[in-house]
Amino acid sequence: MTDTLDRISQLKARMRQSIIGQEDVIDRLIIGLLANGNLLVEGLPGLAKTRAIKALATNMEAEFSRIQFTPDLLPSDVTGTEVYYQAGEKSEFRFEPGPIFANIVLADEINRAPAKVQAALLEAMEERQVTVSGKTHTMPPLFMVMATQNPVEQEGTYPLPEAQMDRFLMHVLISYPPVEDEVAVIRLVRGEEKAAVDAATKTRHSEATLEPVPQDAVFAARRDISSIHVSEAMERYMADLVNATRHREAYGDNLKRWIEIGASPRASLALDKCGRTHAWLAGRDYVDPEDLRAIAPDVLRHRLGLTFEAQGEGISPDKVVEELLTMVALP
């Protein structure tokens, strides 16, 4: 366990070199990778959503693919299609894989494409396969979709349907960095620009490049995480948290007024996966309540349907989760 944890810690350290002031985001990306889930990353423009995901892929032994979602994108542009080939008297249809066939797939600005294109991701995200022309094509063993979206400029966008939102393991929010971190970002980008100029003019001395973290480290970590102990009390606590979103009348007036649609069983499964991963990253072989409370907002914020009353009062999903964690008794 120690060697594998060291290699994953090395991956996190490399990501921190190119992502300043977003420690929580880096942690959530690593948790999503190790928990074998898909992530929805949301934040205002310019907050390094794409950069964070690319930093993860760059420092790993993984094939990276980026899909820029636009209103004119077609489902076949994502999944691939059958192409007719003819050579002499022989002719055949061959499947040409689309950009979805990679280890880490960045679905950039996913809410800018219509529903039929968003739906092209559903089968791959949930079942790790794509069906084209009646034939099923399996995704690689290491596969995850990381989608980004902006909370502004909603004109001409297509909100993700609830069914697809539920397929994301976590909904990660990126906020503005503090002033000190923004100064560090300025210096980092300036240094990268200078390095690019030096490389273009061949004035930079060659440096030894670090070996990317192999995929075996991820699979080894997943084996360790599958053995993390979860007590019956922790299992009941996970179920109680999710159940409180459905039977909110028993947990105070606020939850009753704020929640219209509770979380699905996928929320319980996500709490279990992410809780075990969080514990493993902390160097423990058991899950405690703080693991679950730490990842609960990311797991639940996109799975709760708020009432019109809550929206009118400006109540955010995070505020609802905060109230939920207060009202549900600790084991």
Secondary structure as the mmCIF struct_conf table of DSSP 4:
data_model
#
loop_
_struct_conf.conf_type_id
_struct_conf.id
_struct_conf.beg_label_comp_id
_struct_conf.beg_label_asym_id
_struct_conf.beg_label_seq_id
_struct_conf.end_label_comp_id
_struct_conf.end_label_asym_id
_struct_conf.end_label_seq_id
HELX_RH_AL_P HELX_RH_AL_P1 THR A 2 SER A 18
BEND BEND1 ILE A 19 ILE A 19
BEND BEND2 GLY A 21 GLY A 21
HELX_RH_AL_P HELX_RH_AL_P2 GLU A 23 LEU A 34
TURN_TY1_P TURN_TY1_P1 ALA A 35 ASN A 36
STRN STRN1 LEU A 39 GLY A 43
TURN_TY1_P TURN_TY1_P2 PRO A 45 GLY A 46
BEND BEND3 LEU A 47 ALA A 48
HELX_RH_AL_P HELX_RH_AL_P3 LYS A 49 THR A 58
TURN_TY1_P TURN_TY1_P3 ASN A 59 ASN A 59
STRN STRN2 MET A 60 MET A 60
BEND BEND4 GLU A 61 GLU A 61
STRN STRN3 PHE A 64 GLN A 68
TURN_TY1_P TURN_TY1_P4 PRO A 71 ASP A 72
HELX_RH_AL_P HELX_RH_AL_P4 PRO A 75 THR A 79
STRN STRN4 GLY A 80 ALA A 87
TURN_TY1_P TURN_TY1_P5 GLY A 88 GLU A 89
STRN STRN5 LYS A 90 PRO A 97
TURN_TY1_P TURN_TY1_P6 PRO A 99 ILE A 100
BEND BEND5 PHE A 101 ASN A 103
STRN STRN6 ILE A 104 ASP A 108
TURN_TY1_P TURN_TY1_P7 GLU A 109 GLU A 109
HELX_RH_3T_P HELX_RH_3T_P1 ILE A 110 ARG A 112
BEND BEND6 ALA A 113 ALA A 113
HELX_RH_AL_P HELX_RH_AL_P5 ALA A 115 ALA A 119
TURN_TY1_P TURN_TY1_P8 ALA A 120 LEU A 121
HELX_RH_AL_P HELX_RH_AL_P6 LEU A 122 GLU A 127
BEND BEND7 ARG A 128 ARG A 128
STRN STRN7 GLN A 129 VAL A 132
TURN_TY1_P TURN_TY1_P9 SER A 133 GLY A 134
STRN STRN8 LYS A 135 THR A 138
HELX_LH_PP_P HELX_LH_PP_P1 MET A 139 PRO A 140
BEND BEND8 PRO A 141 LEU A 142
STRN STRN9 MET A 144 GLN A 149
BEND BEND9 PRO A 151 VAL A 152
TURN_TY1_P TURN_TY1_P10 GLU A 155 GLY A 156
HELX_LH_PP_P HELX_LH_PP_P2 PRO A 159 PRO A 161
HELX_RH_AL_P HELX_RH_AL_P7 GLU A 162 MET A 165
TURN_TY1_P TURN_TY1_P11 ASP A 166 ARG A 167
BEND BEND10 PHE A 168 LEU A 169
STRN STRN10 MET A 170 ILE A 174
HELX_LH_PP_P HELX_LH_PP_P3 TYR A 176 PRO A 178
HELX_RH_AL_P HELX_RH_AL_P8 VAL A 179 ALA A 200
TURN_TY1_P TURN_TY1_P12 THR A 201 LYS A 202
BEND BEND11 ARG A 204 ARG A 204
HELX_LH_PP_P HELX_LH_PP_P4 HIS A 205 SER A 206
HELX_LH_PP_P HELX_LH_PP_P5 ALA A 208 PRO A 212
STRN STRN11 VAL A 213 VAL A 213
HELX_LH_PP_P HELX_LH_PP_P6 PRO A 214 PRO A 214
HELX_RH_AL_P HELX_RH_AL_P9 GLN A 215 SER A 226
TURN_TY1_P TURN_TY1_P13 SER A 227 SER A 227
STRN STRN12 HIS A 229 HIS A 229
HELX_RH_AL_P HELX_RH_AL_P10 GLU A 232 ARG A 246
BEND BEND12 HIS A 247 HIS A 247
HELX_RH_3T_P HELX_RH_3T_P2 ARG A 248 TYR A 251
HELX_RH_AL_P HELX_RH_AL_P11 ASP A 253 TRP A 258
STRN STRN13 ILE A 259 ILE A 261
HELX_RH_AL_P HELX_RH_AL_P12 PRO A 265 LEU A 281
TURN_TY1_P TURN_TY1_P14 ALA A 282 GLY A 283
BEND BEND13 ASP A 285 ASP A 285
STRN STRN14 TYR A 286 TYR A 286
HELX_RH_AL_P HELX_RH_AL_P13 PRO A 289 LEU A 300
TURN_TY1_P TURN_TY1_P15 ARG A 301 ARG A 303
STRN STRN15 GLY A 305 LEU A 306
HELX_RH_AL_P HELX_RH_AL_P14 PHE A 308 GLY A 312
TURN_TY1_P TURN_TY1_P16 GLU A 313 GLY A 314
HELX_RH_AL_P HELX_RH_AL_P15 PRO A 317 MET A 327
BEND BEND14 VAL A 328 VAL A 328
HELX_LH_PP_P HELX_LH_PP_P7 ALA A 329 LEU A 330
#
